[in-house]
């Protein structure tokens, strides 16, 4: 409601619904339906994509710091979009998502190749930081080459801005989302297995390297189209997964994924309000506000995440036990009697409960002069 009502002109909340549904031809109606509603929808879609991509990267690499900004994905997408603008290449707007996807794939591919195709999650993260720094250096070179007008556009774009976005920008995202969302749904169960580690995932039939490559490809499909439209909105992929984990620490990747997308949409939608109104009539980039508020909030959530998981474990009820249930199970012998045997995982041994009878539950007492070791053998 704040995103749609506040601003110039101010639209009272009770007139919002009529302005949207009735196609109000007044200035307020045009501003709401043609500028504020598509901007809000784009903010929600962009935040959901970035939040989901952040969770995919963090779960695939088993590192809470694995975010698009640290793996070269966002920087590569921004480089793919900014380079034609500086080099004055006349390209249609429909090609920009392809350029962003190519740049994001280049950044992520360089990261995985330099880290040995993702054999070590920690190596992937450290190498990604180096690749991101190199791509940002290339962006700085392009900014030096740009003229004054292009420099302002690139600077605002690199900080992530939703200014002057229309319905055309929103509709351009749907073809990519139709591909990315089903792949994301299929990827979610594999992420739960990847959390166990590469060796355990291999034992369960999941090829860790291929799964990591697939996770990066899905993250590229989620991040690149959004970056092509509104630039790299920073640290949403870092904050949204931590919010999802903090509110439900006992869940897994399958349940965290929709909540991470929802929190990403909330973060970008809320950040765009002060970006538009704080320094009015001058608009500030939304990415500046997400970085300003997201990094300290994410660090605080990380520090409290361990305590939250500990509280959830303590609140988890213990498995129900039956006081009448013996410590030993039983098996039926040929004579029809029940011969007790220890259950798996128990190390209690009862000796002499039934003298003269063999078996684990009633071991024959050792003969005179024998030692415990010999009896064990």
Secondary structure as GFF3:
##gff-version 3
##sequence-region A 1 377
A	DSSP	alpha_helix	2	5	.	.	.	ID=ss1
A	DSSP	three_ten_helix	13	15	.	.	.	ID=ss2
A	DSSP	alpha_helix	16	21	.	.	.	ID=ss3
A	DSSP	alpha_helix	27	31	.	.	.	ID=ss4
A	DSSP	pi_helix	32	36	.	.	.	ID=ss5
A	DSSP	alpha_helix	37	61	.	.	.	ID=ss6
A	DSSP	three_ten_helix	68	70	.	.	.	ID=ss7
A	DSSP	alpha_helix	73	86	.	.	.	ID=ss8
A	DSSP	three_ten_helix	93	95	.	.	.	ID=ss9
A	DSSP	alpha_helix	96	114	.	.	.	ID=ss10
A	DSSP	alpha_helix	121	145	.	.	.	ID=ss11
A	DSSP	alpha_helix	148	158	.	.	.	ID=ss12
A	DSSP	alpha_helix	167	171	.	.	.	ID=ss13
A	DSSP	alpha_helix	174	194	.	.	.	ID=ss14
A	DSSP	alpha_helix	198	203	.	.	.	ID=ss15
A	DSSP	alpha_helix	208	230	.	.	.	ID=ss16
A	DSSP	alpha_helix	236	247	.	.	.	ID=ss17
A	DSSP	alpha_helix	253	277	.	.	.	ID=ss18
A	DSSP	alpha_helix	286	315	.	.	.	ID=ss19
A	DSSP	beta_strand	328	332	.	.	.	ID=ss20
A	DSSP	beta_strand	338	342	.	.	.	ID=ss21
A	DSSP	alpha_helix	372	376	.	.	.	ID=ss22
###
